[in-house]
Amino acid sequence: MSLKRDDLSRTDFSSLVTGDAVPPTPPGDVLLHEFMVPNALSAGALAVALRVPVTRIEGILWRERAISPETALRLARYFCTSAEFWVRLEANHALRVAQACCGSAIDRDVQPITA
């Protein structure tokens, strides 16, 4: 996600200064701010363009639904990106959320295999 120069004075960088982990950006936020807003697209307009139900797009934007491989293919075709971009965005977000939620417990509970 990019920042505009004018927004720098209003941006909170405290988590970078304190060393606290920056929360993972949900794929729906990337879709909204990097693709929909610059192209003046509503959820309804994008749904029509992708030929999917509007509830699918709204679910992604509202963080209630993951980007499926099929939706990734449709987004890639429409926005001239790759499907891998959308799939990786979703997978990386899910992994970071799982790491934040369960990583320490897994490190305690699961011992690596020894040769």
C-alpha distances in whole Angstrom, upper triangle without the diagonal:
4,7,10,13,15,13,13,17,16,13,15,14,17,16,16,19,21,20,19,16,13,13,11,9,11,11,12,9,7,10,11,8,7,11,13,13,13,16,17,18,19,20,23,23,20,23,26,24,23,27,26,27,24,25,23,20,20,21,17,16,18,17,21,20,19,18,21,22,24,21,19,21,21,18,18,21,20,16,18,16,17,18,18,14,14,17,15,12,15,17,15,14,18,19,17,18,21,21,21,23,26,25,28,30,30,31,34,35,35,37,36,39,41,43
4,7,10,12,10,11,14,14,12,14,14,17,17,16,19,21,20,20,18,15,16,15,12,15,15,15,12,10,13,13,10,8,12,14,13,12,16,18,19,21,22,25,24,22,25,27,25,25,29,28,29,27,27,26,22,23,24,20,18,21,20,24,24,23,21,25,25,27,24,22,24,24,20,20,23,21,18,19,17,20,21,20,17,17,20,18,16,19,21,18,18,21,22,20,21,25,25,24,27,29,28,31,34,33,34,37,38,38,39,39,42,44,46
4,6,8,7,7,11,11,9,12,12,16,16,15,18,20,20,20,19,15,17,16,14,17,17,17,14,13,16,15,11,11,14,16,14,13,17,18,20,22,23,27,26,24,27,29,28,28,31,31,31,29,29,28,24,24,25,22,20,22,22,26,26,25,24,28,29,30,27,25,27,27,23,23,26,24,21,22,21,23,25,24,20,21,24,22,19,22,24,21,20,24,25,22,23,27,26,25,28,31,30,32,35,35,35,38,40,40,41,41,44,46,48
4,5,5,7,10,10,10,14,14,18,19,18,20,23,23,23,22,19,20,20,17,20,20,20,16,15,18,16,12,12,16,17,14,13,17,18,20,22,24,27,26,25,28,30,28,29,32,32,33,30,31,30,26,26,27,25,22,24,25,28,29,28,27,30,31,32,29,27,29,29,25,25,27,25,22,23,23,25,27,27,23,23,27,25,22,25,27,25,24,27,28,26,27,30,30,29,31,34,34,36,39,39,39,42,44,44,45,45,48,50,52
4,5,5,8,10,10,14,14,18,19,18,19,23,23,24,23,20,22,22,20,23,23,23,20,19,21,20,16,16,19,21,18,17,20,21,24,26,28,31,30,29,32,34,32,33,36,36,36,34,34,33,30,30,31,28,26,27,28,32,32,31,30,34,35,36,33,31,33,32,28,29,31,29,25,27,26,28,30,30,26,27,30,28,25,28,30,27,26,30,31,28,29,33,32,31,34,36,36,37,40,41,41,43,45,45,47,46,49,51,53
4,6,7,8,10,13,15,18,20,19,21,24,25,25,25,22,23,24,21,24,24,24,20,20,22,20,16,17,20,21,18,17,20,21,23,25,27,30,29,29,32,34,32,33,37,36,36,33,34,33,30,29,31,29,25,27,28,32,32,32,31,35,36,37,34,32,34,33,30,30,32,30,27,28,28,31,32,32,28,29,32,30,27,29,32,29,28,31,32,30,30,34,34,32,34,38,37,39,42,42,42,45,47,47,49,48,52,54,56
4,6,5,6,10,12,15,17,17,18,21,22,22,21,18,19,20,18,21,22,21,17,17,20,18,14,16,19,19,16,16,20,20,22,24,25,29,28,27,30,32,31,32,35,34,34,31,32,31,28,27,28,26,23,24,25,28,29,29,29,33,34,35,32,30,33,32,28,29,31,29,26,28,27,29,31,30,26,26,29,28,24,27,29,26,25,28,29,26,27,31,30,28,31,34,34,35,38,39,39,41,43,44,46,45,49,51,53
4,5,5,8,9,13,15,14,15,18,19,19,20,17,19,20,18,21,23,23,19,19,22,20,17,17,21,22,19,19,23,23,25,27,28,32,31,30,33,35,34,34,38,37,37,34,34,33,30,29,30,28,25,26,26,30,31,30,30,34,35,37,33,32,34,34,30,30,33,31,28,29,28,30,32,31,27,27,30,28,25,27,29,26,25,28,29,26,27,30,29,27,30,33,32,34,37,38,37,40,42,42,44,44,47,49,51
4,6,8,10,13,15,15,15,18,20,20,21,19,21,22,21,24,26,25,22,22,25,23,19,21,24,25,22,22,26,26,28,29,30,34,33,32,35,38,37,37,40,39,39,36,36,35,32,31,32,30,27,28,28,32,33,33,33,37,38,40,36,35,38,37,33,34,36,34,31,33,32,34,35,34,31,31,33,31,28,30,32,29,27,31,31,28,29,32,31,29,32,35,34,35,38,39,39,41,44,44,46,46,49,51,54
4,7,9,12,14,15,16,18,20,19,20,17,19,20,19,21,23,23,19,20,23,20,17,19,23,23,20,21,24,24,26,26,28,31,31,30,33,35,35,35,38,37,36,33,33,33,29,28,29,27,24,24,25,29,30,30,31,35,36,38,34,33,36,35,31,32,35,33,30,32,31,33,34,33,29,29,32,30,27,28,30,28,25,29,30,26,26,30,29,27,29,33,33,34,36,38,38,40,42,43,45,45,48,51,53
4,6,9,11,11,13,15,16,16,16,13,15,17,16,19,21,21,17,18,21,19,16,17,21,22,19,20,24,24,25,26,27,30,30,29,32,34,34,34,37,35,35,32,32,31,28,27,27,25,22,23,23,26,28,28,28,32,34,35,32,30,33,33,29,30,33,31,28,30,28,30,31,30,27,26,29,27,23,25,27,24,22,25,26,23,23,27,26,23,26,29,29,30,33,34,34,36,39,39,41,41,45,47,49
4,6,8,9,10,12,13,13,14,11,13,16,15,18,21,21,18,19,22,21,18,20,23,24,22,23,26,26,28,28,28,32,32,31,33,36,36,35,38,36,36,33,32,32,29,27,28,25,23,23,23,26,28,28,28,32,34,36,33,31,35,34,31,32,35,33,30,32,30,32,32,31,27,27,29,27,24,25,26,23,21,24,25,21,21,25,24,21,24,27,27,27,30,32,31,33,36,37,38,39,42,44,47
4,6,5,7,9,10,10,12,10,13,15,15,19,21,22,19,19,23,22,19,20,24,25,24,24,28,28,29,30,30,34,34,32,35,38,37,36,39,38,37,35,34,33,30,29,29,27,24,25,24,27,29,28,29,32,34,36,33,31,35,35,31,32,35,34,30,32,30,31,32,30,27,27,28,26,23,25,26,22,21,24,23,20,21,24,22,20,23,26,25,26,29,30,29,32,34,35,36,36,40,42,44
4,5,5,6,8,8,11,10,13,16,17,20,23,24,21,22,25,24,22,23,27,28,27,27,31,31,32,32,32,36,37,35,37,40,39,39,42,40,39,37,35,34,32,31,30,28,26,26,25,28,30,29,30,34,36,38,35,34,37,37,34,34,38,37,33,35,33,34,34,32,29,29,30,28,25,26,27,23,22,24,24,20,21,23,22,19,22,25,24,24,27,29,28,30,33,34,35,36,39,41,44
4,5,5,6,5,7,6,10,13,14,18,21,22,19,20,24,23,21,22,26,27,26,27,31,31,31,32,31,35,36,34,35,39,38,37,40,38,37,35,34,32,30,29,28,26,24,24,22,26,27,26,28,31,33,35,33,31,35,35,32,32,36,35,32,34,31,31,31,30,27,26,27,25,22,23,24,20,18,21,20,16,17,20,18,15,18,21,20,20,23,25,24,26,29,30,31,32,35,37,40
4,6,5,7,8,8,11,14,15,19,21,23,20,20,24,24,22,22,26,28,27,27,31,31,32,33,32,36,37,34,36,40,38,37,40,39,39,36,35,34,32,31,30,27,26,26,24,28,29,28,29,32,33,36,33,31,34,35,32,32,35,35,32,33,30,31,31,29,26,26,27,24,22,23,24,20,19,22,21,17,18,21,19,17,20,22,21,21,25,26,25,27,30,30,32,32,35,37,39
4,6,8,10,11,14,17,19,22,25,27,24,24,28,27,25,26,29,31,30,30,34,34,35,36,36,40,40,38,40,43,42,41,44,42,42,40,39,37,35,34,33,31,29,29,28,31,32,31,32,35,37,39,37,35,38,39,35,36,39,38,35,36,34,34,35,33,30,30,31,28,26,27,27,24,23,25,24,20,22,24,22,19,22,25,23,23,27,28,27,28,32,32,33,33,37,39,41
4,5,9,10,14,17,19,22,25,27,24,25,29,28,26,27,31,32,31,32,36,36,37,37,36,40,41,39,40,44,43,42,45,43,42,40,39,37,35,34,33,31,29,29,27,30,32,31,32,35,37,40,37,35,39,40,36,37,40,40,37,38,35,35,35,33,30,31,31,28,26,27,27,23,22,24,23,19,20,22,20,17,20,22,21,20,24,25,24,26,29,30,31,31,35,37,39
4,6,9,12,15,17,21,23,25,23,23,27,28,26,26,30,31,31,32,35,36,36,36,36,39,40,38,39,43,42,40,43,41,41,39,37,36,34,33,32,29,28,28,26,29,30,29,30,33,34,37,35,33,36,38,34,35,38,38,35,36,33,33,33,30,28,28,28,25,23,25,24,20,20,22,20,16,18,20,17,15,18,20,18,18,21,22,21,23,26,27,28,28,32,33,36
4,6,9,12,15,18,21,23,21,22,25,25,24,25,28,30,29,30,33,34,34,34,33,37,38,35,37,40,40,38,41,38,38,36,34,33,31,30,29,26,26,25,23,26,27,26,28,30,32,35,33,31,35,36,33,33,37,36,34,35,32,32,31,29,27,27,27,24,22,22,22,19,17,19,18,14,15,17,14,12,15,17,16,16,19,21,20,21,24,25,27,27,31,33,36
4,6,9,12,15,18,20,18,19,22,23,22,22,26,27,27,28,31,32,32,31,30,34,35,32,34,37,36,35,37,35,35,33,32,30,28,27,26,23,23,22,20,23,24,22,24,27,28,31,29,28,31,32,29,30,33,33,30,32,29,28,28,26,23,23,23,20,18,19,18,15,14,15,14,10,11,14,11,9,12,15,13,14,17,18,18,20,23,23,25,25,29,31,34
4,6,9,12,15,17,15,15,19,19,18,19,22,24,23,24,27,28,28,28,27,31,32,29,31,34,33,32,35,32,32,30,29,27,25,25,23,21,20,20,17,21,22,20,22,25,26,29,27,25,29,29,26,27,31,30,27,29,26,26,26,24,21,20,21,18,16,17,17,14,12,14,14,10,11,14,13,10,14,16,16,17,20,21,21,23,25,26,28,28,31,34,36
4,6,9,12,14,12,14,17,17,17,18,21,22,22,24,26,27,26,26,24,28,29,27,28,31,31,29,32,29,29,27,25,24,22,21,20,17,17,16,14,17,18,17,19,22,24,26,24,23,26,27,24,25,29,28,26,27,25,25,24,22,19,18,19,17,14,14,15,12,9,12,12,8,8,12,11,9,11,15,15,16,19,20,20,23,24,25,27,27,31,34,36
4,6,9,11,10,11,14,15,15,16,18,20,20,22,24,25,24,24,22,26,27,24,25,29,28,26,29,26,26,25,23,21,20,19,18,15,15,15,12,15,16,14,15,18,20,23,21,19,23,24,21,22,25,25,23,24,21,21,20,18,16,15,15,13,10,11,11,8,6,9,9,6,7,11,11,9,12,15,15,17,19,20,20,23,24,25,27,27,30,33,35
4,6,8,7,7,11,12,11,12,14,16,16,18,20,21,20,20,19,23,23,21,22,25,25,23,26,24,24,22,21,19,17,17,16,12,12,13,10,14,14,13,14,17,19,21,18,17,21,21,18,19,23,22,19,21,19,19,18,17,14,13,14,13,9,10,12,9,7,10,12,9,10,13,14,13,15,18,18,21,23,23,24,27,28,28,30,30,33,36,38
4,5,5,7,9,10,11,12,14,15,16,18,19,20,18,18,16,20,21,18,19,23,22,20,23,20,20,19,17,15,13,13,12,9,9,9,7,10,10,9,10,14,16,18,16,15,18,19,16,17,21,20,18,20,18,18,17,16,14,11,12,12,8,8,10,9,6,9,11,10,10,13,15,14,15,18,19,22,23,23,25,27,28,28,31,31,33,36,39
4,5,5,6,9,10,10,11,12,14,16,17,18,16,16,14,18,18,15,16,20,19,17,20,18,18,17,16,13,11,12,11,7,8,10,8,11,10,8,8,11,13,15,12,11,15,15,12,14,17,16,15,17,14,14,13,13,10,8,9,10,6,6,9,9,7,10,12,12,12,15,17,17,18,20,21,24,26,25,27,30,30,30,32,32,34,37,39
4,5,5,6,9,10,10,10,12,14,15,16,14,13,11,15,16,13,14,17,17,15,18,16,16,14,13,11,9,9,8,5,4,7,6,9,9,8,8,12,15,15,12,12,15,15,12,14,17,16,14,17,16,16,15,16,13,10,12,13,10,9,13,13,10,12,16,15,14,17,20,19,20,23,24,27,28,28,30,32,33,32,35,35,37,41,43
4,5,5,6,8,9,10,10,13,15,15,14,13,13,16,17,15,16,20,19,18,21,19,19,16,16,14,12,11,12,9,6,9,8,12,12,12,12,16,18,19,15,15,18,17,14,16,19,17,15,18,17,18,17,17,14,12,15,15,11,11,15,14,11,14,17,15,15,18,20,19,20,23,24,27,28,28,30,33,33,33,36,36,39,42,44
4,5,5,5,7,9,10,11,13,14,13,14,14,17,17,14,16,19,18,17,20,19,20,18,18,16,13,13,14,10,9,12,11,15,14,13,12,15,17,18,15,13,16,16,12,13,17,15,13,15,13,15,14,15,11,10,13,12,9,10,14,13,11,14,16,15,16,19,20,20,22,24,25,28,29,29,30,33,34,34,36,35,38,41,43
4,6,6,5,6,9,10,11,12,10,11,10,14,13,11,13,16,14,13,17,15,16,14,15,13,10,11,12,9,8,11,11,14,13,12,10,14,15,15,12,11,14,13,9,11,14,12,10,13,12,13,13,14,11,9,12,13,10,11,15,15,13,16,18,18,18,21,23,23,24,27,27,30,32,31,33,36,36,36,38,38,40,43,45
4,6,6,5,6,9,10,10,9,9,9,13,12,10,13,16,15,15,18,16,17,14,15,14,10,10,12,9,7,10,11,14,14,14,13,16,18,18,15,14,17,15,12,14,17,14,12,16,15,17,17,18,15,13,16,17,13,14,18,18,15,18,21,20,20,23,25,24,25,28,29,32,33,33,35,38,38,38,40,40,43,46,48
4,6,6,5,7,10,10,10,11,12,16,15,13,16,19,18,18,21,20,20,18,18,17,14,14,16,13,10,13,14,17,17,17,16,19,21,21,18,17,19,18,14,16,18,16,13,16,16,18,18,19,16,14,18,18,14,16,19,18,16,19,22,20,20,24,25,24,26,29,29,32,34,34,35,38,39,39,41,40,43,46,48
4,6,7,7,9,11,11,13,14,17,16,14,17,19,17,17,21,20,21,19,20,18,15,16,17,14,12,16,16,19,18,17,16,19,20,20,17,15,17,16,13,14,16,14,11,13,12,15,16,17,13,12,16,16,13,15,18,17,16,19,21,20,21,24,25,25,27,30,30,32,35,34,35,38,39,39,41,40,42,45,47
4,6,6,6,9,8,11,11,14,13,10,13,15,13,14,17,17,18,16,18,16,13,14,16,13,12,16,16,19,18,17,15,17,18,18,15,13,15,13,10,11,13,10,8,11,11,14,14,16,13,12,16,16,14,15,19,19,18,21,23,22,23,26,27,27,29,31,32,35,36,36,37,40,41,40,42,42,44,47,48
4,6,5,6,5,7,8,11,10,8,11,13,12,13,16,16,16,14,16,15,11,12,15,12,10,14,16,18,17,17,15,18,19,19,15,15,17,14,11,13,14,11,10,13,14,16,17,19,16,14,18,19,16,17,21,21,19,22,25,24,24,27,29,28,30,32,33,36,38,37,39,42,42,42,44,44,46,49,51
4,5,5,6,8,10,13,12,11,14,16,15,16,19,19,19,16,18,18,14,14,17,15,12,15,17,20,20,20,18,21,23,22,19,18,20,18,15,17,18,15,13,16,17,19,20,22,19,17,21,21,18,20,23,23,21,24,26,25,25,29,30,29,31,34,34,37,39,39,40,43,44,44,46,45,48,51,53
4,6,8,11,13,16,14,13,16,18,16,17,21,21,22,19,21,20,17,18,20,18,15,19,20,23,22,22,20,23,24,23,20,19,20,18,15,16,17,14,12,14,15,19,20,22,18,18,21,22,19,21,24,24,22,26,28,27,27,31,32,31,33,36,36,39,41,40,42,45,45,45,47,46,49,52,53
4,5,9,12,13,11,10,14,15,13,15,18,18,20,17,20,19,15,17,20,18,16,19,21,23,22,22,20,22,23,22,18,18,19,16,13,15,15,12,10,13,15,18,19,21,19,18,21,23,20,22,25,25,24,27,29,29,29,32,33,33,35,37,38,41,42,42,43,46,47,46,49,48,50,53,55
4,7,10,11,9,10,13,14,13,15,18,18,19,16,19,19,15,16,19,17,15,18,20,22,22,22,21,23,24,23,20,20,21,18,16,18,18,14,13,16,18,21,22,24,21,20,24,25,22,23,27,27,25,28,30,30,30,33,34,34,35,38,39,42,43,43,45,47,48,48,50,50,52,55,57
4,7,8,6,6,10,11,10,12,14,15,15,12,15,15,11,12,16,15,13,16,18,20,19,20,18,20,22,20,17,17,18,15,13,16,16,12,12,15,17,20,20,22,20,18,21,23,20,21,25,25,23,26,29,28,28,31,33,32,33,36,37,40,42,41,43,46,46,46,48,48,50,53,55
4,5,5,6,8,10,11,12,14,13,13,10,12,13,10,10,13,13,11,13,16,17,17,18,17,20,22,20,16,18,19,16,14,17,18,14,14,18,19,21,21,24,21,19,22,24,21,21,25,25,23,25,28,28,27,30,32,32,32,35,37,39,41,40,43,45,45,45,48,48,50,53,55
4,6,5,6,9,10,10,12,11,10,6,9,9,6,6,10,10,8,11,14,14,14,15,14,17,19,17,14,16,17,14,13,16,17,14,14,18,19,20,19,22,20,17,20,22,19,19,22,23,21,23,26,26,25,28,30,30,30,33,34,37,38,38,40,43,42,42,45,45,47,51,53
4,5,5,6,9,10,10,9,8,5,9,10,8,9,12,13,12,14,17,17,16,18,17,18,20,18,15,17,18,15,14,18,17,14,16,19,20,22,21,24,22,20,22,25,22,21,25,27,25,26,29,29,28,31,34,33,33,36,37,41,41,41,43,46,45,45,48,48,50,54,56
4,5,5,6,9,10,10,11,8,12,12,10,11,15,15,14,16,19,19,18,19,17,19,20,18,15,17,17,14,13,16,15,12,13,17,19,21,20,23,22,19,22,24,22,22,26,27,25,27,30,30,30,32,35,35,35,38,39,42,43,42,45,47,47,47,50,49,51,55,56
4,5,5,6,8,9,10,8,11,10,8,10,13,12,12,15,17,17,16,16,14,16,17,15,11,13,14,10,9,12,12,9,10,14,15,17,16,19,18,15,18,21,19,19,22,24,22,24,27,27,27,29,32,32,32,35,36,39,40,39,42,44,44,44,46,46,48,51,53
4,5,5,6,5,6,5,8,8,6,9,11,11,12,15,16,16,14,15,13,14,16,13,10,13,14,10,10,14,13,11,13,16,17,18,17,20,19,16,18,21,20,19,22,24,23,24,27,28,27,29,32,32,32,34,36,39,40,39,41,44,43,43,46,45,47,51,52
4,5,5,7,8,8,11,11,10,13,15,15,16,18,20,20,18,19,17,17,18,15,13,15,15,11,12,15,14,11,14,17,19,20,19,22,22,19,21,24,23,22,26,27,26,27,30,31,31,33,35,36,36,38,39,43,43,43,45,48,47,46,49,49,50,54,55
4,6,8,10,10,14,13,11,14,17,16,16,19,21,21,19,19,16,17,17,14,12,14,13,9,10,12,10,8,11,13,15,17,16,20,19,17,20,22,21,21,24,26,25,27,30,31,30,33,35,35,36,38,39,42,43,42,44,47,47,46,49,48,49,53,54
4,6,9,10,12,10,10,13,15,14,15,18,19,19,16,16,13,13,13,10,8,10,10,6,7,10,9,7,10,13,14,15,14,17,17,14,16,20,19,18,21,24,23,24,27,28,28,30,32,33,33,35,36,40,40,39,41,44,44,43,45,45,46,49,51
4,7,9,12,10,11,14,15,15,17,19,20,20,17,17,15,14,15,11,10,13,12,9,11,13,12,11,14,16,18,18,16,20,20,17,19,22,22,21,24,26,25,26,29,30,30,31,34,35,35,37,38,42,42,41,43,46,45,44,47,46,48,51,52
4,6,8,7,8,11,12,12,14,16,17,16,14,14,12,12,13,10,8,12,12,9,11,14,13,12,15,18,18,18,16,19,19,16,17,21,20,18,21,24,23,23,26,28,27,29,32,32,32,34,35,39,39,38,40,43,42,41,44,44,45,49,50
4,5,5,7,9,10,12,13,15,16,15,13,14,13,13,16,13,11,14,15,12,14,17,17,16,18,21,21,21,19,22,22,18,19,23,21,20,23,25,23,23,27,28,27,28,32,32,31,33,35,39,38,38,41,43,42,42,45,45,46,50,52
4,5,5,6,8,10,11,12,14,13,12,14,13,15,17,15,12,15,17,14,14,17,18,16,17,21,21,22,20,23,22,18,20,23,21,19,23,25,23,23,27,27,26,28,31,31,30,33,35,38,38,38,40,43,42,42,45,45,47,50,52
4,5,5,6,9,10,10,12,10,10,12,12,14,17,15,12,16,18,15,15,19,20,18,19,23,22,23,20,23,22,18,19,22,20,18,21,23,21,21,25,25,23,25,29,28,28,30,32,35,35,35,38,40,39,39,42,42,45,48,50
4,6,5,6,9,10,11,9,7,9,9,10,13,11,9,12,14,12,12,16,17,16,17,20,19,19,17,19,18,15,16,19,17,15,18,20,18,18,22,23,21,23,26,26,26,28,30,33,33,33,35,38,37,37,40,40,42,45,47
4,5,5,6,9,10,10,9,10,9,11,14,13,9,12,14,11,10,14,15,14,14,18,17,18,16,18,17,13,15,18,16,14,18,19,17,18,22,22,21,23,26,26,26,28,30,33,34,33,36,38,38,37,40,40,42,46,48
4,5,5,6,8,8,8,11,11,14,17,16,13,15,17,15,14,18,19,17,18,21,20,21,19,21,20,16,18,20,17,16,19,21,18,18,22,22,21,23,26,25,25,28,30,33,33,33,36,38,37,38,41,41,43,47,49
4,5,5,6,5,5,8,9,12,15,15,12,14,17,16,15,18,20,19,19,22,21,21,19,20,19,15,16,18,16,14,17,18,16,16,19,20,18,20,23,23,22,24,27,30,30,30,32,34,34,34,37,38,40,43,46
4,6,5,6,5,6,7,10,13,13,10,11,15,14,12,15,17,16,16,19,18,18,16,17,15,12,13,15,12,10,14,15,13,13,17,17,16,18,21,21,21,23,25,28,29,28,31,33,33,33,36,36,38,41,44
4,5,8,8,9,10,13,16,16,13,14,17,16,13,17,19,17,16,20,19,19,18,19,17,14,15,17,14,12,16,17,14,15,19,18,17,20,22,21,22,25,26,29,30,30,32,35,35,35,38,38,40,44,46
4,5,8,10,12,15,18,19,16,17,20,19,17,20,22,21,20,23,22,23,21,22,20,16,18,19,16,14,17,18,15,15,19,18,16,19,22,20,20,23,25,28,28,29,31,33,33,34,37,37,40,44,46
4,6,7,10,13,16,18,15,16,19,19,17,19,22,21,20,23,21,21,19,20,18,15,15,16,13,11,14,15,11,11,15,15,13,15,18,17,17,20,22,24,25,25,28,30,30,30,33,34,36,40,42
4,7,10,12,16,17,15,16,19,19,18,21,23,22,22,25,23,23,20,21,20,16,16,18,15,13,15,16,13,13,16,17,14,16,19,19,18,20,22,25,25,25,28,30,30,30,33,34,36,40,42
4,7,9,12,13,11,13,16,16,15,18,20,20,20,22,21,20,17,18,17,13,13,15,13,10,13,15,12,12,15,16,14,16,19,19,18,21,23,26,26,25,28,30,30,30,33,33,35,39,41
4,6,9,11,9,10,14,14,13,15,18,18,18,20,18,17,14,14,14,10,9,12,10,7,9,12,10,9,13,14,13,14,17,18,18,19,21,24,25,24,26,29,28,28,31,31,33,36,38
4,7,8,6,6,10,10,9,12,14,15,15,16,14,13,10,11,11,7,7,10,9,6,9,12,11,11,14,16,15,17,19,20,21,22,23,27,27,26,28,31,31,30,33,32,34,37,39
4,5,5,6,9,10,10,12,14,15,16,17,15,14,10,11,12,9,7,11,11,9,10,14,13,13,15,18,17,18,21,22,22,23,24,28,28,27,29,32,31,30,33,32,33,37,38
4,5,5,6,9,10,10,12,14,15,16,14,11,7,9,11,8,6,10,11,10,11,14,15,14,17,19,19,20,22,24,25,25,26,30,30,28,30,33,32,31,33,32,33,36,38
4,5,5,6,9,10,11,13,14,15,14,12,9,11,13,10,10,14,14,13,14,18,18,18,20,22,23,23,26,28,28,28,29,33,33,31,34,37,36,34,37,36,37,40,41
4,5,5,6,8,10,10,12,14,13,12,9,11,12,9,9,13,13,11,14,17,16,17,19,21,21,22,25,26,26,28,29,32,33,31,34,37,36,35,37,36,38,41,43
4,5,5,6,9,10,10,11,9,8,5,8,8,5,6,10,10,9,12,14,15,15,18,20,20,21,24,25,26,27,27,31,32,30,32,35,35,33,36,35,36,39,40
4,6,5,6,9,10,10,9,8,5,8,10,8,9,12,13,13,15,17,18,19,21,23,24,25,27,29,29,30,31,34,35,33,35,38,38,36,38,37,38,41,42
4,5,5,6,9,10,10,10,8,12,12,10,12,15,15,15,17,19,20,20,23,25,25,27,29,30,31,32,33,36,37,36,38,41,40,39,41,40,41,44,46
4,5,5,6,8,8,8,7,11,10,8,10,13,12,13,16,17,17,19,21,23,23,25,27,28,29,31,31,35,36,34,36,39,39,38,40,39,41,44,45
4,6,5,5,5,5,5,8,8,7,10,12,12,14,16,17,18,20,22,23,24,26,27,29,30,31,31,35,36,35,36,40,39,38,40,38,40,43,44
4,6,5,7,8,8,12,12,11,13,16,16,17,19,21,22,23,25,27,28,29,31,32,34,35,35,39,40,38,40,43,43,41,43,42,43,46,47
4,6,8,10,10,14,13,12,15,17,17,18,21,22,22,24,26,27,28,30,32,33,34,36,36,39,41,39,41,44,44,43,45,44,45,48,49
4,6,9,10,13,11,11,14,16,15,16,19,20,20,23,25,25,26,29,30,31,32,34,34,38,39,38,39,43,43,42,44,42,44,47,48
4,7,9,12,11,12,15,16,16,18,20,21,22,24,26,26,28,30,31,32,34,35,35,39,40,39,40,43,43,42,44,42,43,46,47
4,7,8,7,8,11,12,12,15,17,17,18,21,22,23,24,26,27,29,31,32,32,35,37,35,36,40,40,38,40,38,40,42,43
4,5,5,7,9,10,11,13,15,16,17,19,20,22,23,25,26,28,29,30,30,33,35,33,34,38,38,36,37,35,37,40,40
4,5,5,6,9,10,11,12,14,16,17,18,20,21,23,24,26,27,28,28,32,33,31,32,36,35,34,35,34,35,38,39
4,5,5,6,8,10,10,12,14,15,16,18,20,21,22,24,25,26,25,29,30,28,29,33,33,31,32,30,32,35,35
4,6,5,6,9,10,10,12,14,15,16,18,20,21,22,24,25,25,28,30,28,29,33,33,31,33,31,33,36,37
4,5,5,6,9,10,11,12,14,15,17,18,20,21,23,24,24,28,29,27,29,32,32,31,33,32,33,36,38
4,5,5,6,9,10,11,12,14,15,16,18,20,21,22,22,26,27,25,26,30,29,28,30,29,30,33,35
4,5,5,6,8,10,10,12,14,15,16,18,20,20,20,23,25,23,24,28,28,26,28,26,28,31,33
4,6,5,6,9,10,11,12,14,15,17,18,20,20,23,25,23,25,28,28,27,29,28,30,33,35
4,6,5,6,9,10,11,12,14,16,17,18,18,22,23,22,23,27,26,26,28,27,29,33,34
4,5,5,6,9,10,10,12,14,15,16,16,20,21,19,20,24,23,22,24,24,26,29,31
4,5,5,6,9,10,10,12,14,15,14,18,20,18,19,23,23,22,24,23,25,28,30
4,5,5,6,9,10,11,12,14,14,18,19,18,20,23,23,23,25,25,27,30,33
4,6,5,6,9,10,10,12,12,16,17,16,18,21,21,20,23,23,25,29,31
4,5,5,6,9,10,10,10,14,15,13,15,18,18,17,20,19,22,25,28
4,5,5,6,8,10,9,13,14,14,15,18,19,19,21,21,24,27,29
4,5,5,6,8,9,12,14,14,15,18,18,19,22,22,25,28,31
4,5,5,6,7,10,11,10,13,15,15,15,18,19,22,25,28
4,5,5,4,8,10,9,10,13,14,14,16,17,20,23,26
4,6,6,8,10,11,12,14,15,16,19,20,23,26,29
4,6,8,9,10,12,13,14,15,18,20,23,26,30
4,6,5,6,9,10,10,12,15,16,20,23,26
4,6,5,6,9,10,10,13,14,18,20,24
4,5,5,6,9,10,12,14,18,20,24
4,5,5,6,8,11,14,17,20,24
4,5,5,6,9,11,14,17,20
4,6,6,7,9,13,15,19
4,6,8,11,14,16,20
4,7,10,13,15,19
4,7,9,12,16
4,6,9,13
4,6,10
4,7
4
